Each structure stands twice: as C-alpha cells, then as structure tokens.
C-alpha cells in the first residue's frame, strides 16, 4: 500500500502518496489489457493488418506494468526499517497477503476442477500449474513471495553500506538481471533465477523512491518512456521478433522495455496528485487475483457473438473485466474483514 508515515503532534499518521496509488491502478489495468490483448492477437492470421500491429503496440506499451508493480513493492517495503525484523515482517506478510492468496487460490482451484469434472476433462492440469507456479496468471505472486523472503536481509545490508554503494549495486544488479532473463529459460515462477532477476527491479524501485523524488521533471521521463517503447516497436516491426510477447520471464527484461518502465516509475515519482485513489488502490491486489478467471469466463461467454473488431473487443473486455474484478474484490474484502472481526471477537471472549 502506497503511503508514508509522518509524526504529527507526537502521533504517527499515514499519508497517502496519490501518485503511487494511481500508478498501481494503471498497472493493474495494463496487466489485464496484456492478457486480453494477447487472446485477440493470437486469433489473428493477417500479420500485415493494422489491427495486428496496433495489438503489438499495446502489448509493448503495457509491459511497464509488472516492473512497476515490483518497484512499488520494493519502494515501500525496503523503506520501512521495521521490516528488518524477521518475525514482525513475516507475520504481517502472512496475515495480509499470503493467507488471502491461499484462500483465493483454493477457490480458483475448486472452480477449475469443478469445471473440468463437468466437462469430463483431466483433473491434472490445474495441479501441475500450481506446482510450477503458473496458475491463473498468478506466477507473479509466487515470484513476489520469493522476494518477500529477502526483505529483512536487504534492509539490513542496506543499512550497513553507504547510499552510494547501495545505488550502484542496485543498478548493476538490474543489468545482470536483464542479461540473465534474456539468456536463460525457466519453468518455475519461484525459481531462484526468476526471483533473483526481479529483485533487480525490487531494489531499484527503492533507490528511485528514496533518491529521485521531487525533481519536477516528470514530463521528460514520460517522453523518454514512450521513446523506449517506440524503439521496441520499431525493432519488432522490422525484425519480426516477438520474443517480448511470449515469455513472462523475459518479456519484462527486454532492454528498452526495462528502461521505459524505469522512466515511467521515475515520472510518477515526480508528479503531485491531489485526488485520492486510496480505496481503489487498496483493492488492486484482489483485482489482480480475480481478473484471469473473470476474463476467461467473459471470452468463453461471448466467443464470436459480438461483431466488433479485435481492438474494440480488447478494450471492452478489459474494462468489463476490471470492473467485475473490482466488484469481486469488494465482496471478498467485506467477507474477509467480517471473518477477521469474528475471529478477533472470539479471541477476546476466550
């Protein structure tokens, strides 16, 4: 959750950082757009059509989403000295993130297996996907938990070195991450190599958050980010290479995609937004968790029944998926909060 703590009259209060809340929301929408857009691109056979290349452009531009998610996590988790305490941090992570993740994963698993029983399909594929950490596009969560394991260690190391050394190490780490992901294939989303690579974004996010805020040059970095994505698109257009499209472990580490993502994060770090996005931002975790099963259901429901071109359908399905996932998150959070309160009340009476 994007916030800072400030001392006011002897009390610690939390201040929302609306720019990061907005980036979290935009990144969530972009992730959904990646997945829906990929479905419609995969159905195209005319690779010279304008719609195909518009879809390719969307696929490239939205690639900032996952790196920005990771950088947002690193920015706030690694900036909180309290997180260096192993017991405190792991306990908080278990109750706030890991436990809801397990509950939702079980619900999705039961839904999948129920659907396969009805259709008389094999029950093994969902189990296999869980084992390799690629279930319902939840590979990100498996990787993220790997990063969380190292949070207290990183903070302790960070406090033992100079800020300059920490910044240099972060940049070098990300460069090696890019090299590693573009030259290595992985089958497990929680493999050490995958976690190691995304840790580059994780630490750099913290470096940007602590060193590059308040510079008032956001527009420059927005322009640079678009230039980076344009270079990637031009390369895609003239070479036919779509390496960025198919590997979730490599696509977010294509050099100009990585650079463009960094520019977007720096840009958002240097804009001031007065409007609060706190409520919607706090639900992005659950929106991400629910979105895949929702857009699968939508696509299976509509199939080819709506006579609109792929671009309009991509945008329409993405918006509907986001809204339905938001609604599902509201319901789930209310149920979760109710259960938590019941457990706490029972603990007090016992």
PLY file of the C-alpha trace (Angstrom):
ply
format ascii 1.0
element vertex 350
property float x
property float y
property float z
element edge 349
property int vertex1
property int vertex2
end_header
0.00 0.00 0.00
1.43 3.32 -1.06
1.78 5.52 1.99
4.29 7.22 4.19
4.31 7.78 7.94
4.77 11.25 9.40
4.89 12.46 13.00
2.13 14.91 13.88
1.76 16.17 17.48
3.53 13.13 18.81
1.33 10.72 16.83
2.26 8.76 13.76
-0.22 9.18 10.91
-0.21 7.69 7.46
-0.14 9.95 4.42
-1.25 8.57 1.06
1.02 9.10 -1.89
-1.59 9.51 -4.58
0.89 9.35 -7.45
1.91 5.82 -6.49
-1.69 4.81 -5.84
-2.56 5.92 -9.37
0.42 4.06 -10.84
-0.71 0.89 -9.05
-4.21 1.21 -10.53
-2.92 1.93 -14.04
-0.50 -1.00 -13.81
-3.34 -3.31 -12.76
-5.43 -2.22 -15.73
-2.40 -2.66 -18.01
-1.88 -6.25 -16.81
-5.48 -7.12 -17.69
-5.03 -5.40 -21.05
-1.92 -7.50 -21.75
-3.83 -10.73 -21.19
-7.00 -9.82 -23.11
-4.99 -8.28 -25.95
-2.87 -11.44 -26.20
-6.02 -13.52 -26.71
-7.18 -11.44 -29.67
-3.71 -11.20 -31.22
-3.37 -14.98 -31.07
-6.53 -15.34 -33.18
-5.24 -13.08 -35.97
-3.92 -14.59 -39.18
-3.27 -11.41 -41.16
0.07 -10.31 -39.76
0.19 -7.29 -42.06
-3.09 -5.80 -40.88
-3.28 -2.55 -38.94
-5.19 -4.27 -36.13
-2.37 -6.77 -35.67
0.24 -4.04 -35.35
-1.95 -1.97 -33.04
-2.27 -5.07 -30.88
1.51 -5.48 -30.98
1.96 -1.86 -29.91
-0.44 -2.38 -26.99
1.49 -5.49 -25.99
4.71 -3.49 -25.85
3.45 -0.32 -24.15
1.68 -2.24 -21.35
4.89 -4.09 -20.42
5.72 -1.40 -17.83
3.04 -2.87 -15.56
4.85 -5.79 -13.91
8.18 -3.96 -13.41
6.28 -1.06 -11.85
4.39 -3.44 -9.55
7.69 -4.88 -8.36
9.29 -1.44 -8.00
6.30 -0.21 -5.99
6.68 -3.15 -3.60
10.41 -2.55 -3.22
9.95 1.20 -2.79
7.78 0.88 0.30
8.83 -2.40 1.85
12.54 -1.59 1.77
11.97 1.97 3.04
10.39 0.78 6.27
13.06 -0.02 8.92
10.52 -2.07 10.87
10.57 -4.66 8.10
14.11 -5.73 9.02
12.66 -7.63 11.96
12.10 -11.13 10.60
9.27 -12.14 12.91
7.31 -8.90 12.53
7.63 -8.74 8.76
6.87 -12.40 8.03
3.90 -12.37 10.40
2.49 -9.26 8.69
3.07 -10.71 5.23
1.41 -13.99 6.18
-1.76 -12.36 7.50
-2.10 -9.55 4.94
-1.01 -11.23 1.71
-0.09 -14.90 1.91
-3.23 -16.11 3.72
-5.69 -14.28 1.38
-3.66 -15.59 -1.56
-4.04 -19.17 -0.32
-7.79 -18.77 0.23
-8.38 -17.26 -3.23
-6.12 -19.88 -4.87
-8.17 -22.65 -3.26
-11.40 -21.06 -4.52
-9.97 -20.78 -8.04
-8.69 -24.35 -7.86
-12.11 -25.69 -6.83
-13.71 -23.69 -9.64
-11.24 -25.13 -12.17
-11.62 -28.70 -11.02
-15.40 -28.35 -10.88
-15.43 -27.11 -14.47
-13.20 -29.98 -15.58
-15.37 -32.55 -13.83
-18.44 -31.19 -15.63
-16.64 -31.32 -18.99
-15.10 -34.75 -18.20
-11.57 -33.37 -18.64
-8.41 -34.42 -16.82
-8.02 -33.05 -13.30
-4.22 -32.95 -13.50
-3.52 -29.67 -15.45
-4.60 -27.29 -12.62
-2.46 -29.24 -10.15
0.51 -29.09 -12.50
0.14 -25.35 -12.96
0.04 -24.83 -9.19
3.22 -26.87 -8.79
5.12 -24.81 -11.35
3.64 -21.53 -10.06
1.77 -20.60 -13.23
-1.82 -20.93 -12.08
-4.35 -18.41 -13.49
-1.55 -15.95 -14.28
-0.66 -15.94 -10.60
3.01 -16.60 -11.38
3.63 -13.02 -10.21
2.53 -13.88 -6.67
4.80 -16.93 -6.46
7.72 -14.77 -7.58
6.75 -11.96 -5.20
6.73 -14.25 -2.18
10.27 -15.21 -3.13
11.20 -11.52 -2.99
9.47 -11.06 0.35
11.67 -13.71 1.93
14.68 -11.45 1.37
13.18 -8.14 2.54
14.65 -8.15 6.09
18.03 -9.25 4.72
18.11 -6.50 2.07
17.22 -3.82 4.62
19.97 -4.98 6.97
22.51 -4.94 4.14
21.26 -1.55 3.01
21.79 -0.10 6.48
25.33 -1.45 6.63
26.57 0.26 3.43
26.61 3.80 2.10
23.70 5.05 -0.01
26.04 5.46 -3.00
27.18 1.83 -2.76
23.58 0.68 -2.41
22.51 2.63 -5.51
25.42 1.36 -7.61
24.77 -2.22 -6.51
21.07 -1.87 -7.42
21.84 -0.68 -10.96
24.45 -3.42 -11.51
22.01 -6.00 -10.15
19.31 -4.91 -12.62
21.76 -5.03 -15.55
22.72 -8.60 -14.63
19.02 -9.39 -14.21
18.34 -8.28 -17.78
21.22 -10.38 -19.09
20.12 -13.37 -17.04
16.49 -13.30 -18.12
17.30 -12.86 -21.81
19.70 -15.79 -21.84
18.00 -18.31 -19.56
14.74 -20.28 -19.73
12.72 -21.12 -16.63
9.78 -23.41 -15.92
9.18 -22.42 -12.30
7.98 -18.92 -11.43
9.55 -19.23 -7.99
12.92 -20.46 -9.31
15.83 -18.67 -7.67
16.93 -17.21 -11.01
13.50 -15.64 -11.55
13.37 -14.21 -8.02
16.98 -13.05 -8.36
16.18 -11.16 -11.56
13.02 -9.44 -10.38
14.94 -8.44 -7.28
16.75 -6.01 -9.57
13.51 -4.09 -10.11
12.62 -4.53 -6.43
15.77 -2.80 -5.17
15.89 -0.17 -7.94
12.32 0.81 -7.04
13.53 1.56 -3.53
16.52 3.52 -4.86
14.28 5.68 -7.07
11.80 6.21 -4.24
14.47 7.41 -1.83
16.69 9.35 -4.21
14.79 10.59 -7.27
11.57 12.08 -5.94
10.67 15.77 -6.07
12.80 16.62 -9.12
9.84 18.10 -11.06
10.90 16.62 -14.39
8.14 14.05 -14.82
7.26 15.09 -18.38
10.82 14.38 -19.53
10.68 10.84 -18.23
7.22 10.24 -19.70
8.58 11.26 -23.10
11.66 9.06 -22.62
9.45 6.09 -21.71
7.40 6.49 -24.89
10.63 6.75 -26.88
11.84 3.48 -25.35
8.63 1.65 -26.20
8.73 3.13 -29.70
12.22 1.73 -30.24
10.99 -1.70 -29.13
8.04 -1.46 -31.53
10.26 -0.40 -34.44
12.58 -3.32 -33.72
9.57 -5.63 -33.62
8.23 -4.22 -36.89
11.42 -4.56 -38.93
12.78 -7.81 -37.49
9.55 -9.69 -36.82
10.89 -10.64 -33.41
8.16 -11.20 -30.83
10.40 -12.51 -28.06
8.94 -9.92 -25.72
5.45 -11.34 -26.24
5.67 -14.93 -25.13
7.95 -15.32 -22.13
6.76 -13.73 -18.91
10.26 -14.22 -17.54
11.99 -12.46 -20.45
9.45 -10.00 -21.86
9.75 -7.59 -18.94
13.53 -7.54 -19.25
13.89 -6.55 -22.89
16.35 -3.62 -22.53
14.16 -0.80 -23.83
11.10 -2.22 -22.08
13.09 -2.20 -18.82
14.36 1.33 -19.46
10.89 2.55 -20.38
9.46 1.02 -17.20
12.11 2.76 -15.10
11.28 6.07 -16.78
7.58 5.66 -16.03
8.32 4.89 -12.39
10.61 7.92 -12.11
7.98 10.08 -13.82
5.26 9.03 -11.37
7.70 9.60 -8.52
7.88 13.24 -9.57
4.27 14.19 -10.08
1.92 15.53 -7.44
-1.70 14.43 -7.47
-4.20 15.91 -5.04
-7.01 13.46 -5.70
-7.05 10.33 -3.56
-7.18 6.88 -5.15
-6.74 5.04 -1.86
-9.85 2.85 -1.96
-9.32 1.55 -5.48
-5.56 1.19 -4.96
-6.10 -0.92 -1.85
-8.12 -3.39 -3.93
-5.65 -3.87 -6.79
-4.15 -6.96 -5.12
-7.53 -8.69 -5.22
-8.39 -7.32 -8.66
-5.20 -8.96 -9.92
-6.09 -12.21 -8.15
-9.58 -12.43 -9.66
-9.09 -10.96 -13.12
-7.95 -14.06 -15.01
-10.91 -16.28 -14.19
-13.22 -13.36 -14.99
-11.84 -12.58 -18.44
-11.70 -16.30 -19.26
-15.40 -16.51 -18.39
-16.23 -13.41 -20.44
-14.33 -14.65 -23.51
-15.97 -18.09 -23.30
-19.37 -16.46 -22.93
-19.20 -14.01 -25.84
-16.96 -16.06 -28.20
-17.63 -14.60 -31.67
-21.16 -13.42 -30.95
-20.31 -9.68 -30.94
-19.46 -8.40 -34.45
-16.84 -5.83 -33.47
-13.18 -5.62 -34.47
-10.50 -7.02 -32.17
-9.31 -3.61 -30.92
-12.75 -2.56 -29.69
-13.35 -6.01 -28.19
-9.98 -5.91 -26.42
-10.77 -2.58 -24.78
-14.36 -3.59 -23.98
-13.44 -6.92 -22.38
-10.58 -5.28 -20.45
-12.85 -2.59 -18.97
-15.60 -5.09 -18.07
-13.03 -7.45 -16.54
-11.53 -4.66 -14.44
-14.96 -3.60 -13.17
-16.10 -7.14 -12.35
-12.77 -7.92 -10.67
-13.17 -4.73 -8.64
-16.66 -5.82 -7.62
-15.37 -9.28 -6.67
-12.61 -7.63 -4.61
-15.14 -5.52 -2.72
-17.23 -8.59 -1.85
-14.19 -10.65 -0.89
-12.71 -7.90 1.30
-16.01 -7.44 3.13
-16.26 -11.18 3.79
-12.60 -11.32 4.82
-12.98 -8.37 7.18
-16.12 -9.91 8.70
-14.31 -13.22 9.32
-11.29 -11.42 10.82
-13.51 -9.49 13.22
-15.34 -12.65 14.26
-12.04 -14.39 14.98
-10.79 -11.41 16.99
-14.02 -11.23 18.97
-13.86 -14.92 19.75
-10.24 -14.50 20.87
-11.24 -11.75 23.27
-14.08 -13.79 24.79
-11.84 -16.83 25.17
0 1
1 2
2 3
3 4
4 5
5 6
6 7
7 8
8 9
9 10
10 11
11 12
12 13
13 14
14 15
15 16
16 17
17 18
18 19
19 20
20 21
21 22
22 23
23 24
24 25
25 26
26 27
27 28
28 29
29 30
30 31
31 32
32 33
33 34
34 35
35 36
36 37
37 38
38 39
39 40
40 41
41 42
42 43
43 44
44 45
45 46
46 47
47 48
48 49
49 50
50 51
51 52
52 53
53 54
54 55
55 56
56 57
57 58
58 59
59 60
60 61
61 62
62 63
63 64
64 65
65 66
66 67
67 68
68 69
69 70
70 71
71 72
72 73
73 74
74 75
75 76
76 77
77 78
78 79
79 80
80 81
81 82
82 83
83 84
84 85
85 86
86 87
87 88
88 89
89 90
90 91
91 92
92 93
93 94
94 95
95 96
96 97
97 98
98 99
99 100
100 101
101 102
102 103
103 104
104 105
105 106
106 107
107 108
108 109
109 110
110 111
111 112
112 113
113 114
114 115
115 116
116 117
117 118
118 119
119 120
120 121
121 122
122 123
123 124
124 125
125 126
126 127
127 128
128 129
129 130
130 131
131 132
132 133
133 134
134 135
135 136
136 137
137 138
138 139
139 140
140 141
141 142
142 143
143 144
144 145
145 146
146 147
147 148
148 149
149 150
150 151
151 152
152 153
153 154
154 155
155 156
156 157
157 158
158 159
159 160
160 161
161 162
162 163
163 164
164 165
165 166
166 167
167 168
168 169
169 170
170 171
171 172
172 173
173 174
174 175
175 176
176 177
177 178
178 179
179 180
180 181
181 182
182 183
183 184
184 185
185 186
186 187
187 188
188 189
189 190
190 191
191 192
192 193
193 194
194 195
195 196
196 197
197 198
198 199
199 200
200 201
201 202
202 203
203 204
204 205
205 206
206 207
207 208
208 209
209 210
210 211
211 212
212 213
213 214
214 215
215 216
216 217
217 218
218 219
219 220
220 221
221 222
222 223
223 224
224 225
225 226
226 227
227 228
228 229
229 230
230 231
231 232
232 233
233 234
234 235
235 236
236 237
237 238
238 239
239 240
240 241
241 242
242 243
243 244
244 245
245 246
246 247
247 248
248 249
249 250
250 251
251 252
252 253
253 254
254 255
255 256
256 257
257 258
258 259
259 260
260 261
261 262
262 263
263 264
264 265
265 266
266 267
267 268
268 269
269 270
270 271
271 272
272 273
273 274
274 275
275 276
276 277
277 278
278 279
279 280
280 281
281 282
282 283
283 284
284 285
285 286
286 287
287 288
288 289
289 290
290 291
291 292
292 293
293 294
294 295
295 296
296 297
297 298
298 299
299 300
300 301
301 302
302 303
303 304
304 305
305 306
306 307
307 308
308 309
309 310
310 311
311 312
312 313
313 314
314 315
315 316
316 317
317 318
318 319
319 320
320 321
321 322
322 323
323 324
324 325
325 326
326 327
327 328
328 329
329 330
330 331
331 332
332 333
333 334
334 335
335 336
336 337
337 338
338 339
339 340
340 341
341 342
342 343
343 344
344 345
345 346
346 347
347 348
348 349
